Amino acid sequence: MGAIEYECENFCCWSKIPPAIRHYVLPSGEQVVCLEKPGWCQGCRLISLMEDLVPVTDLEQLEIGHQVEPPFEDRDCWIAMLQSLINWRRERTHPARCLLCGTVRVEPLRLVKSDEHVGWECPRCGGLMSAWAELGFPSYSLLYTPDGQPIGHRSFGLIVRALRFAVCSMVTILKRWNLLSRNFRN
């Protein structure tokens, strides 16, 4: 999947998240897939990706009960992946981090379901946020320690975060202005 774009129905917030394949590297050298979800990051001051620290008991239920059909045909591979996630999760002590800037000051977005829409609650205005994914494949891979620290790359630094915030804010302003100008013409 390519980049993911989030937009509030009230045009108060817009964010585009770059694609990447993310893995944790365990002390044994084994790589475990990084589970992620959208969240509001105080460091980025934008919608961002944060770690999804699924409780160990939930992962164990998946493994023991086989409640979910594996996403691929090789059931043994699926069980091995779940066991790796369980082992990693048992060792994890640090709270969830933003996967873009590394701060722990992140909150998951609240999922909103209604008869007409499914989306997330906008952390700025409480409106409904929608998401779109661009078609494509991530062009790079990012590695993290078991506690979510980047390996061989830096989290978005201050300058990159400020630039990302400026671009996302400018897009939000332009979208609002376009909406307002259309309303005045009608």
N, C-alpha and C positions, 0 to 999 in steps of 0.2 A: 504494500500500500504506500502511496506517496504522502505528501504533506497533508495535515489535517487542519481545516479552517473552522473556527468557532465564531459565531456572530449572534449578538443579542437582537431580539425583535425590535427593541427600542433604539438601536444603533448607538448604545452607550459603550459597547465593548466589542472589539474584534481582535482575533489572534490567529496567527498561522504558526503551526508547529512543524519544524523540519523533520523529515523521516530519518530513521536510523534503526538498525538492528542492535538491541541492547542485551548484554549478558553479564552475569556476575561470574567472577573467577574465584573458585574456592581454593583453600590452601593446598588441596591435592592437585590443583591444576585443572580440575573439571570445570566446565562452563555450564551455568544454569541460566535458563531464559529469565529475563527481567520482566515481571508482570507490571503493567503500567495502567494508569487511568487519568482522566483529566482532573485538574485541580486548580485552585486559585493560589498563586504564589505571591507572597509578600515581597520576596526579593526581586522577582521579575516585574511585579505589579501588573501581571497579565494572567490569562488562562495559560496553563502550562501542563506538562506531563509530570505526574508524581508516581513514586513507587506504590504499587498495590500490595501491601503486606497482608496477604490472606492468612487468617489464623491457621496454625498447625492442625487443629482439630478438623477444620474444613477440608484441608488437603488430605488428611488421613481418611476422612469419610469418603472422599473421591476414590482413594486407592483401595480401601477395604471393600466398600459397597459397590464399586464399579457402577456408580449411579449415572455416570455420563458416558455416552458413546465416545470412544476415542476420536479425535479429529483426523486421525490417519489410520490406515489399516493395520499397522504393526502394533498389536496390543502390548507386546513385551516392551517395545520402545516407549510406549505411553506410560506403562507402569514404572519403568526405569526413570523417566523424566519426572514423574510425580514423586518418586522416592528421593531424587536429587533435590527437588523443591522442598520436601519435608525436612531433609537433613540441613539444608541452608537455613530454612525458616527457624528451626530449633536453635541454631547458633546466633541468629540475628538479635542484636541488642539495641541498635540505634533506631530512632523513630523514622518514619517515611521521609524521603527527601524529594525535592524538585529535581527531576532528571536533567534539567537545562542549566540551573545555576547552583544546585547543591545545597540550598538552604533547607532547614527542617520546618520553616514557617510556611507550610502548605496545608490547605484544607481541600478535601475532595468536593467536587461539585455535587449538588443535590439533584438527583434524578427526579424529573417531573413527568407524570403520565396523566393524560386526560383522554377523553374520547376522540379528540381531533389530533392531538400532538403528543409526541414523546421527545423530551429534550432535557436540558439542565436549567436550573435556576441561575439567572445572572447574579453574580456576587455584588455587582454595583447597584443595580436597580430592582432586582427581583423579577425581571421579565423572563421570557423563555428564550433560551439559547439553542441554536441549531448547530449541527456539525456537518461538514462535507469532507470527504476524502478524495484526493486526487488519485487517479490511476497512475501506477508506476511502482517501481521497486526502490527501496532505500539504497543509496549509493555508498554507504559506509556503515561500519560496525563500531559500536562503542562498548568498552569493557569497564566494569566497576568492581571494587572490592566487595566482599560479602556485606559490609555495612554501607554500601552505596557511594563510596568515594571513587572518583574517576581514575582510571588507570591509563597512562599514556596519552591522555588528553585533558584539557582543562574544561571545567564547567564554564558556561558562558561567563566571561569576565564582566567587570563593571561597564566597560565601553560597549561591548557587544549587547549587554542587557539594556543599556540606555538607548542604543541604536534600535534594537528590536522594539522597545517601548515607544520610541518616537515614530517609527514606521507604522506600528499598529494603531497608535493614537491618530496619526495623520489619515490613515485609511478610514478610521471611525468618523473623523470630522468630515472627510470627503463624502462618505456614504450619507451622513446626516444632511449635509448641504445639498446633495443631489436629491434626496427625498424632499427637503423643504422647497427647493427650486421647482420641482415637479408639482407640488401642491399649490404654489403661487401661480403657476401657469394655467392650472385648471379652473 
